[in-house]
């Protein structure tokens, strides 16, 4: 009876057994640091990595487009000469279109101006002929109107005459006969006016816009040429 009592007293209480079991389970788990290293990099390392990526992938600043190159300034003599004309911008443009104007004297500049006017006269003749042939503009109607067609052909002849007069003016300038050159350029400017007058008398209100533009261009170029020839005449008088 006493032995039985001793065995019962030597048995461990259930609570103690439970505690021992829990301790054994905890001891079997890996350390906390190991778990953290297996879970991945720390949040600070992740932020550092993200910050590093941000500095590497910056967008380059957009560069502004390069300014367009400015056209070269006209030579001083061209500007000074064109200042004596009624159409400065047209004069600079017409003279500057010829590369030889960069080294030309005033007499050569007058020849360039006359040549530009002659080219305009040739363009007027070609426009009038195209209208008469019915290839552009009112020329289609001209095919059914004999009077209109005749007027257009007469205009083409007037512009041809203007071109020939300007060619003669170029020869006069080369011979330093500036008075004759002025007369010839003045005549060239008048020929398109005859064309317009013919239309007013035979077909009022039917003067083609294409020829009106050609007439204005030729008149202005002839004005430039006359102004430069007048400058030449003045210089010649100063030298005599």
Buried (B, 14 or more C-beta within 10 A) or exposed (E): EEEEEEEEEEEEEEEEEEEEEEEEEEEEEEEEEEEEEEEEEEEEEEEEEEEEEEEEEEEEEEEEEEEEEEEEEBBEBBBEBBEBBEBBEBBBBBBBEBEEBEEBEBBBBBBBBBBBBBBBBBBBBBBBBBBBBBEEBBBEEBEEBEEBBBBBBBBBBBBBBBBBBBBBBBBBBEEEBBEBBBBBBBBBBBBBEBBBEBBEEEBEEBBBEBBBEBBEBBBBBBBBBBBBBBBBBEEEEEEE
